[in-house]
């Protein structure tokens, strides 16, 4: 660290293009006919330069309390931040490149991973700034997905359909002694006349009071639902329920109360959801563009050419019949042709 500090001090009068004076000009605006402020160069280290835009961008990431550590005035803060942070960073980076670290595969992979994360963060921030969701779009989403915010009361019904009342009463008595889901499912599969629901253990799903399932695909007699609504969750209907030419043993397994969430209550959640959808669309567009610009070859079955080794590293898969000799005592291994 001491060597770097001396290197920085030695470079200040020679390498920097009047950096201190330029920084003062940035603060006071005295330069004559300056280029665009963000493009003005305030320091140069070898082939690398530091512009006003880079200096201000890096300083903007710090709080006013942190910036006070670099000086009492704006000019002092800029000068100290340039000397103590940005210039040493360039020196370290140039030294690493001179040592060839930028060509190290492991470091390049780490660098690419950091770039990917930074790109995703920047994409999300840009999308958040630009993504203004108008109220009418929020209202349109609410109307298109009203079933998510408005729903009727539902009751979960399981039933076993039998031919006559006496059989249904005997089965109900059997279940009443020790009711359990496994027993009900077994009896439904073996004895229910409705073979379609018997395969699912007699489970009719969640039903509204008019006998329609929550997804709208199933409809059962209203009498079944009314009977189930007459008992509490987990209770069997005490008497067999007439259903067509037969009688049903009905079990109320659970229920869901009616739900009513207004647009005003859900507007914030919908807005956040729409913002997230826009971010994902922007991400998909970015991935598609990078594939077009950067990907040169796609091997759909390329993963078959790799194998994960014991330590987690990737390598070539072993060939069938290949004997792997591990470090340690060499002992014959059994094979179809004897020990080898």
C-alpha positions as a printed NumPy array, in Angstrom:
array([[  0.   ,   0.   ,   0.   ],
       [  2.921,   2.399,   0.833],
       [  4.45 ,   1.68 ,  -2.585],
       [  1.193,   2.543,  -4.316],
       [  0.888,   5.774,  -2.384],
       [  4.398,   6.842,  -3.443],
       [  3.57 ,   5.852,  -7.024],
       [  0.472,   8.   ,  -6.954],
       [  2.376,  10.951,  -5.527],
       [  5.097,  10.621,  -8.143],
       [  2.586,  10.494, -10.987],
       [  0.574,  13.497,  -9.872],
       [  2.829,  16.267, -11.296],
       [  3.71 ,  14.379, -14.492],
       [  0.837,  12.125, -15.62 ],
       [ -2.262,  14.018, -14.562],
       [ -3.324,  16.665, -17.031],
       [ -3.411,  19.441, -14.473],
       [ -5.92 ,  17.324, -12.578],
       [ -6.142,  19.557,  -9.566],
       [ -6.717,  22.663, -11.605],
       [ -9.314,  20.899, -13.745],
       [-11.159,  19.67 , -10.67 ],
       [-11.22 ,  23.211,  -9.36 ],
       [-12.557,  24.329, -12.737],
       [-15.31 ,  21.718, -12.485],
       [-16.346,  23.179,  -9.146],
       [-16.124,  26.857, -10.223],
       [-16.818,  26.606, -13.949],
       [-13.854,  28.862, -15.026],
       [-12.698,  26.868, -18.1  ],
       [-13.052,  28.723, -21.369],
       [-15.06 ,  27.023, -24.143],
       [-15.18 ,  23.679, -22.295],
       [-16.433,  20.451, -23.88 ],
       [-19.609,  18.924, -22.467],
       [-19.138,  18.81 , -18.721],
       [-19.495,  15.049, -18.374],
       [-16.872,  14.411, -21.091],
       [-14.148,  16.646, -19.693],
       [-11.023,  14.745, -18.645],
       [ -9.808,  15.535, -15.136],
       [ -7.007,  12.94 , -14.914],
       [ -5.093,  10.494, -17.053],
       [ -3.139,   7.412, -15.944],
       [ -1.288,   5.946, -18.898],
       [ -3.921,   5.279, -21.566],
       [ -6.776,   5.471, -19.052],
       [ -8.694,   8.657, -18.367],
       [-11.102,   9.895, -15.713],
       [-13.85 ,  12.251, -16.821],
       [-16.055,  14.632, -14.9  ],
       [-18.986,  12.293, -15.535],
       [-17.151,   9.314, -14.022],
       [-16.023,  11.36 , -11.035],
       [-19.515,  12.67 , -10.327],
       [-21.117,   9.274, -10.916],
       [-18.835,   7.585,  -8.408],
       [-19.301,  10.349,  -5.848],
       [-23.073,  10.22 ,  -6.215],
       [-23.043,   6.69 ,  -4.765],
       [-21.863,   8.093,  -1.419],
       [-23.958,   9.848,   1.184],
       [-23.186,  13.459,   2.208],
       [-21.855,  12.112,   5.514],
       [-19.382,   9.847,   3.703],
       [-18.278,  12.639,   1.367],
       [-17.433,  14.85 ,   4.343],
       [-14.499,  12.519,   5.069],
       [-12.797,  13.786,   1.912],
       [-12.866,  17.511,   2.669],
       [-14.761,  20.544,   3.879],
       [-15.529,  22.156,   0.499],
       [-16.812,  20.68 ,  -2.795],
       [-13.417,  21.307,  -4.426],
       [-11.542,  19.553,  -1.614],
       [-13.944,  16.604,  -1.742],
       [-13.504,  16.18 ,  -5.499],
       [ -9.734,  16.484,  -5.325],
       [ -9.394,  14.036,  -2.42 ],
       [-11.825,  11.505,  -3.931],
       [ -9.894,  11.629,  -7.199],
       [ -6.497,  11.141,  -5.512],
       [ -7.505,   8.617,  -2.852],
       [-10.048,   6.481,  -4.729],
       [-10.199,   6.734,  -8.52 ],
       [ -6.495,   7.121,  -9.32 ],
       [ -5.37 ,   4.213,  -7.077],
       [ -8.075,   2.072,  -8.671],
       [ -6.668,   2.797, -12.14 ],
       [ -3.141,   2.022, -10.967],
       [ -4.21 ,  -1.289,  -9.476],
       [ -6.181,  -2.161, -12.608],
       [ -3.269,  -1.303, -14.898],
       [ -0.893,  -3.348, -12.715],
       [ -3.245,  -6.342, -12.838],
       [ -3.458,  -6.114, -16.633],
       [  0.341,  -5.879, -16.902],
       [  0.533,  -9.13 , -14.942],
       [ -1.969, -10.753, -17.308],
       [ -4.671, -11.237, -14.684],
       [ -7.282, -10.061, -17.186],
       [ -6.566, -13.233, -19.18 ],
       [ -6.949, -15.62 , -16.226],
       [ -9.995, -17.872, -16.949],
       [-11.184, -17.935, -13.331],
       [-10.968, -14.164, -12.964],
       [-12.613, -13.622, -16.328],
       [-15.532, -15.842, -15.271],
       [-15.811, -13.915, -11.985],
       [-15.679, -10.624, -13.877],
       [-18.379, -11.754, -16.283],
       [-20.577, -12.786, -13.355],
       [-20.173,  -9.339, -11.746],
       [-20.984,  -7.657, -15.04 ],
       [-24.107,  -9.788, -15.408],
       [-25.311,  -8.823, -11.946],
       [-24.58 ,  -5.147, -12.524],
       [-26.404,  -5.293, -15.857],
       [-29.497,  -6.804, -14.225],
       [-29.462,  -4.187, -11.447],
       [-29.111,  -1.374, -13.992],
       [-31.867,  -2.848, -16.149],
       [-34.224,  -3.022, -13.186],
       [-33.423,   0.547, -12.114],
       [-33.897,   1.92 , -15.632],
       [-37.145,   0.017, -16.031],
       [-38.394,   1.306, -12.679],
       [-37.67 ,   4.917, -13.64 ],
       [-39.29 ,   4.661, -17.059],
       [-42.135,   2.334, -16.116],
       [-45.036,   4.571, -15.178],
       [-48.158,   2.414, -14.9  ],
       [-51.252,   4.512, -15.693],
       [-54.367,   4.   , -13.538],
       [-56.413,   2.817, -16.513],
       [-53.958,  -0.045, -17.127],
       [-54.239,  -1.092, -13.484],
       [-58.039,  -1.006, -13.727],
       [-57.98 ,  -3.05 , -16.941],
       [-55.846,  -5.742, -15.29 ],
       [-58.19 ,  -5.835, -12.303],
       [-61.224,  -6.347, -14.541],
       [-59.478,  -9.024, -16.61 ],
       [-58.543, -10.959, -13.466],
       [-61.528, -10.153, -11.275],
       [-61.822, -13.776, -10.174],
       [-58.566, -13.337,  -8.255],
       [-60.044, -10.55 ,  -6.151],
       [-63.738, -11.476,  -6.034],
       [-64.818, -15.015,  -5.15 ],
       [-67.821, -16.756,  -3.621],
       [-67.78 , -18.974,  -0.561],
       [-66.499, -22.481,  -1.328],
       [-66.844, -25.805,   0.445],
       [-64.684, -28.902,  -0.116],
       [-66.898, -31.965,  -0.6  ],
       [-66.006, -35.649,  -0.715],
       [-68.737, -38.173,  -1.466],
       [-69.349, -41.888,  -2.   ],
       [-72.361, -42.791,  -4.143],
       [-74.208, -46.045,  -3.309],
       [-77.258, -47.777,  -4.778],
       [-79.604, -47.738,  -1.756],
       [-80.095, -45.898,   1.504],
       [-79.379, -48.879,   3.753],
       [-75.913, -49.459,   2.286],
       [-75.181, -45.743,   2.567],
       [-76.28 , -45.718,   6.215],
       [-74.059, -48.713,   7.054],
       [-71.087, -47.093,   5.321],
       [-71.756, -43.834,   7.135],
       [-71.789, -45.713,  10.437],
       [-68.474, -47.374,   9.581],
       [-66.852, -44.045,   8.728],
       [-68.297, -42.362,  11.801],
       [-66.419, -44.709,  14.16 ],
       [-62.975, -43.598,  12.952],
       [-63.139, -41.188,   9.987],
       [-59.916, -40.698,   8.055],
       [-58.974, -39.543,   4.59 ],
       [-57.239, -42.827,   3.749],
       [-60.272, -44.909,   4.766],
       [-62.697, -42.681,   2.861],
       [-60.524, -42.827,  -0.272],
       [-60.264, -46.607,  -0.112],
       [-64.024, -47.033,   0.318],
       [-64.733, -44.587,  -2.505],
       [-62.427, -46.412,  -4.907],
       [-63.904, -49.819,  -4.062],
       [-67.614, -49.08 ,  -3.58 ],
       [-68.66 , -45.76 ,  -5.151],
       [-70.929, -46.046,  -8.2  ],
       [-69.42 , -42.867,  -9.649],
       [-66.267, -44.367, -11.107],
       [-64.995, -41.013, -12.343],
       [-64.702, -39.499,  -8.874],
       [-63.936, -42.867,  -7.287],
       [-60.489, -42.727,  -8.875],
       [-59.807, -39.531,  -6.906],
       [-61.093, -40.995,  -3.648],
       [-64.495, -39.326,  -3.934],
       [-63.022, -35.825,  -3.894],
       [-65.383, -33.443,  -5.728],
       [-63.182, -30.409,  -5.1  ],
       [-64.226, -26.97 ,  -3.857],
       [-67.808, -26.155,  -4.81 ],
       [-69.972, -23.04 ,  -4.749],
       [-73.466, -23.101,  -3.261],
       [-74.943, -23.836,  -6.703],
       [-72.833, -26.986,  -7.095],
       [-70.212, -25.639,  -9.539],
       [-66.517, -26.291,  -8.884],
       [-64.162, -23.369,  -8.35 ],
       [-62.596, -23.866, -11.795],
       [-66.   , -24.172, -13.472],
       [-65.323, -27.631, -14.906],
       [-67.542, -29.72 , -12.609],
       [-71.189, -29.47 , -11.549],
       [-72.876, -31.644,  -8.928],
       [-76.438, -31.698,  -7.54 ],
       [-77.147, -28.681,  -5.357],
       [-78.458, -30.995,  -2.621],
       [-74.94 , -32.313,  -1.984],
       [-73.557, -28.821,  -1.394],
       [-76.503, -27.751,   0.782],
       [-76.035, -30.844,   2.919],
       [-72.295, -30.152,   3.261],
       [-72.958, -26.528,   4.225],
       [-75.155, -27.773,   7.05 ],
       [-72.195, -29.203,   8.96 ],
       [-68.807, -27.896,  10.046],
       [-65.407, -28.494,   8.418],
       [-64.249, -32.066,   8.956],
       [-67.733, -33.434,   9.763],
       [-69.732, -36.103,   7.949],
       [-73.312, -35.301,   6.937],
       [-75.312, -37.313,   9.459],
       [-77.78 , -38.86 ,   6.985],
       [-77.376, -40.273,   3.455],
       [-78.199, -37.621,   0.861],
       [-80.494, -38.625,  -2.041],
       [-78.732, -38.241,  -5.395],
       [-80.559, -39.389,  -8.509],
       [-81.484, -43.056,  -8.08 ],
       [-78.899, -43.542,  -5.317],
       [-77.743, -42.146,  -1.988],
       [-74.529, -40.322,  -1.163],
       [-72.296, -40.355,   1.888],
       [-71.028, -36.746,   2.101],
       [-67.99 , -35.456,   3.977],
       [-67.226, -31.756,   4.324],
       [-63.448, -31.59 ,   4.281],
       [-62.946, -27.828,   4.443],
       [-64.143, -24.449,   3.241],
       [-63.033, -21.055,   1.966],
       [-64.909, -17.856,   2.869],
       [-66.091, -15.407,   0.245],
       [-63.48 , -12.84 ,  -0.787],
       [-64.014,  -9.314,  -2.016],
       [-60.995,  -7.07 ,  -2.654],
       [-61.689,  -3.709,  -4.284],
       [-59.591,  -2.054,  -6.971],
       [-58.422,   0.563,  -4.466],
       [-57.184,  -2.174,  -2.118],
       [-55.3  ,  -4.049,  -4.839],
       [-54.023,  -1.122,  -6.96 ],
       [-50.577,  -1.108,  -5.322],
       [-50.085,  -4.862,  -5.733],
       [-51.253,  -4.768,  -9.347],
       [-48.927,  -1.883, -10.138],
       [-45.965,  -3.797,  -8.69 ],
       [-46.97 ,  -6.879, -10.679],
       [-47.176,  -4.914, -13.934],
       [-43.776,  -3.33 , -13.251],
       [-42.297,  -6.772, -12.708],
       [-43.874,  -8.   , -15.95 ],
       [-42.309,  -5.095, -17.82 ],
       [-38.925,  -5.86 , -16.298],
       [-39.185,  -9.488, -17.405],
       [-40.144,  -8.384, -20.914],
       [-37.138,  -6.047, -21.007],
       [-34.936,  -8.879, -19.737],
       [-36.237, -11.245, -22.426],
       [-35.51 ,  -8.617, -25.078],
       [-31.987,  -8.153, -23.705],
       [-31.3  , -11.89 , -23.7  ],
       [-32.62 , -12.215, -27.255],
       [-30.423,  -9.328, -28.428],
       [-27.319, -10.75 , -26.732],
       [-27.993, -14.142, -28.302],
       [-28.131, -12.547, -31.738],
       [-25.002, -10.483, -31.188],
       [-22.786, -12.767, -29.087],
       [-23.781, -16.419, -29.481],
       [-21.934, -18.084, -32.335],
       [-22.947, -21.715, -31.912],
       [-25.67 , -23.585, -30.032],
       [-25.299, -27.28 , -29.176],
       [-28.696, -28.453, -27.792],
       [-27.25 , -31.694, -26.403],
       [-23.966, -30.167, -25.311],
       [-24.486, -31.064, -21.678],
       [-24.107, -34.723, -22.605],
       [-20.456, -33.991, -23.361],
       [-19.818, -32.943, -19.744],
       [-19.905, -34.746, -16.432],
       [-19.737, -33.431, -12.872],
       [-16.755, -34.896, -11.063],
       [-16.621, -35.776,  -7.371],
       [-15.28 , -32.354,  -6.372],
       [-17.925, -30.501,  -8.358],
       [-15.653, -29.723, -11.327],
       [-16.752, -30.289, -14.909],
       [-14.964, -32.848, -17.016],
       [-15.401, -35.445, -19.735],
       [-17.741, -38.351, -18.933],
       [-16.145, -41.725, -18.39 ],
       [-16.347, -44.121, -21.307],
       [-18.342, -47.329, -20.774],
       [-16.123, -50.066, -19.381],
       [-13.323, -47.66 , -18.468],
       [-11.518, -48.542, -15.223],
       [-10.665, -45.569, -13.04 ],
       [ -7.518, -45.987, -10.952],
       [ -7.747, -43.896,  -7.784],
       [ -4.773, -42.805,  -5.685],
       [ -3.762, -45.233,  -2.962],
       [ -3.045, -48.922,  -2.761],
       [ -3.446, -50.608,  -6.14 ],
       [ -5.616, -53.728,  -5.88 ],
       [ -7.146, -55.794,  -8.691],
       [-10.687, -54.836,  -9.595],
       [-13.293, -57.483, -10.536],
       [-14.402, -57.485, -14.158],
       [-16.465, -59.909, -16.324],
       [-13.139, -61.351, -17.477],
       [-11.683, -61.735, -14.004],
       [ -9.717, -59.404, -11.786],
       [ -7.665, -56.791, -13.568]])
